[in-house]
C-alpha cells in the first residue's frame, strides 16, 4: 500500500500546472532555482515552494552547488508512478482477457461447436 500512497502523492503534486511545468523543465536536466524561475510566470520564492512540494512527493531531489540549489528529477518518484500505472494496466489486461474468454464461451454451443451467425 506504500507504493500506492507514494504514487498518489506524486500525482497530486503534479496536478498543479505550475509544478507540472517546473517538472517538465527538469526533463532536460538539472536546473537551479533561478533558472527555473525564469521559465514560469511566478516569483522565485513561489518556485521554491513548488519545488519543495515536488521534493516532498519524491519527484525531485536537490543538491547544493555553492550558494545555489540545483534540482533534478528523482527517478525513484517516477518509478512509484510507473509501478502504479503498471499495476493498473495489468488489472485492465486481466479484465480484458476475462471478457474475451467470456465472449468466446458465449459464442460456442453446448457441443463446443461455434454457433452459426
Secondary structure as GFF3:
##gff-version 3
##sequence-region A 1 117
A	DSSP	alpha_helix	2	14	.	.	.	ID=ss1
A	DSSP	alpha_helix	17	25	.	.	.	ID=ss2
A	DSSP	three_ten_helix	26	28	.	.	.	ID=ss3
A	DSSP	beta_strand	31	32	.	.	.	ID=ss4
A	DSSP	alpha_helix	33	37	.	.	.	ID=ss5
A	DSSP	alpha_helix	44	56	.	.	.	ID=ss6
A	DSSP	beta_strand	60	65	.	.	.	ID=ss7
A	DSSP	beta_strand	68	73	.	.	.	ID=ss8
A	DSSP	alpha_helix	75	106	.	.	.	ID=ss9
###
